[in-house]
Amino acid sequence: MSGRKYIVLTTDYGNERLAAAAVSGTPVNISSMAVGDGGGTLPVPSPSQTGLINEKYRGQLNKLFIADDAANVIEAEMIMPPQIGGYWLREVALFDDEGKCVAAGNMPETYKPLLAEGSGRYQVIRMQMQVSSTADVETLIDPSVVLATTESVKAAEDAAKDYADEQLGEHEQSRNHPDATLEAKGFTQLSSATDSDSEKLAATPAAIKAAIKEAVEEAVSQAWELDNPVGTSRLFNQNLNPNERWPWSTWEYAGEHLTIRTAKADGSDVGTQGGSDTVTIGRNNLPAEEINVSGTAQDTDLGTKRTKLGGKHVHHGVPKRNSDYELGGNNRVFFDPYQEGDTDEAGEHDHEMELGPHGHPVSGKTDALGQGQAVSIVERHKLQMLWHRVA
């Protein structure tokens, strides 16, 4: 075994199930197959495996049959549809109806393309395994379940042709040439139509081939439609026009130099545009702050000033005269310091006043610098081609 690069072996669990089947007479029901990429390298299978290193796809078996009865070899077959893929295949395993790994192996590295990558195909994976007795494994060849591969159709075609040649050779020697019915053999007319509902005409190989081609094309088309419904958006990192790539559909370009943002969850604003790539900063964008100002004005020497002429007048604010001149030895005038009075009236005159240097304290606030409104900017981004499917 060590000299072989690609091997398949029964796991410890598989050996236990097959041994139990040999004793009980109840065959093991192997129902599914899985494939994986091995984590990026070609793995070496081990009997202790309970699954794959990095499983990528698991599907129901298309067929499970005895490939070599004398050598006790069974063959399992699984078909991967075109819409599955986008990874490398390096490992394969079989699982029973309980989902446990019965056998594991590696396989030649092959890439399974994804239909959305522009190349899709049905991938047929076959795995052969030698058992102690083929009777311990329940085979699966149910025409209502099996999907015919091109190879199996060709084999069936060849077998049918050989059988027909043999029967026709015998029939040519007989005189019994009845028409074929659903219940009995006989002669029938061939037809290459792929849309006929007749139960009396026999399909030619060309009709079978055409029917398979139509079925595959329809399956590919349906898978593409499921993956690209109307309303889909696609980004391309190259100059690619989906109207040319997929001419049966219609796409529109989203617009140039736009940043994509998510819409409302209810979809009410999907497709609307907003924002701007430029902005002008005005006073309303500055912070709404006021600056406190306080201090004292510089001293100014106003010097000496004279008042204007005021005509004849008196001045108030001197002690009040209590009495006029006294008659006696000396003339005296008495003033009461507790009451205010006026001076004697003087003729028209002005006054000289010494103002001197002085200053004034100053305090207050400036106007607000701005209104504190937000400034819109364009974030860092990468430009790609964005298309929307509209039909």
Summary of the structure (lengths in Angstrom):
residues: 391
radius of gyration: 53.1
end to end distance: 56.7
largest distance: 195.2
contacts: 883
relative contact order: 0.11
helix: 19%
strand: 31%
